[in-house]
């Protein structure tokens, strides 16, 4: 398997114009590789450096130092060639609402100088792939959020890029649309497209990604396959409790106790990472009894990718909404 993206010592430092204000190191000597035909997950808390890294990788901003190579071409030395080989889908992706899906694809194909016969065949293939062919002549303004997301991806693929950057693609989608989009991403791998994915949904990354890198405070703190990252959290026991209500108040009461190493809340689900299960269960049941909380189930489970994420980023309590 060949390497299609090489990132080496990538650094971005913002120097404030005001005197006496320290420079801000947004990305600090980040290095990783992405293998061709795979989905690569790039995870991290808000403000960790994800967006800055992606903006450098896609040529929106220049790095302070470091090396970005995509499909054999350097982003700094030859940005035009690199941009011909990548597609980008983010919240900033622009579609023209008063134009039809077909007209949008024709317009963006024209920007890449694709001959009419070729883009016509490519547009038809993409519209069929994303289930939009029957609506190809409809104005984008009439599309649902999910349909607009599908079309944005189709537009990003119209010039047949080797790498597709997807920045939180399922954010704002309903459960069914998000599930369908995840299956389409897997299908893109089958067509040889490499996907560079950012997402706040940890379970989504676990499902889609072949390799994952986690960034925190501008530095890569862990990387590997989902299975390898889960191994990092194997030292402690994981206790999962489902309550009949939001678990924030229970989490607050437990996080102040030394027996619990980490607390992760997702709605009414509480995950405790503990070193001494016996002491933890005693504390847990005493806390439930004193607070008159109602637990629907209590189980011990294997560490998840979410547990590994919490471990390497140092977050002791966080709400991770994996509702899709």
Secondary structure, 3 states (H helix, E strand, C coil): CCEEEEEEEEEEEECCCCCCCCCEEEEEEEEEEEECCCEEEEECCCCCCHHHHHHHHCCCCCCCEEEEEECCEECCCCHHHHHHCEEEECCCCCCCCCCEHHHHHHHHHHHCCCCHHHHHHHHHHHHHHCCCHHHCCCEHHHCCHHHHHHHHHHHHHCCCCCEEEEECCCCCCCHHHHHHHHHHHHHHHHCCCEEEEECCCHHHHHHHCCEEEEEECCEEEEEECHHHHHHCCCCCEEEEEEECCCCHHHHHHHHCCCCEEEEEEECCEEEEEECCHHHHHHHHHHHHHHHCCCEEEEEEECCCHHHHHHHHHCCCCCECCCCC
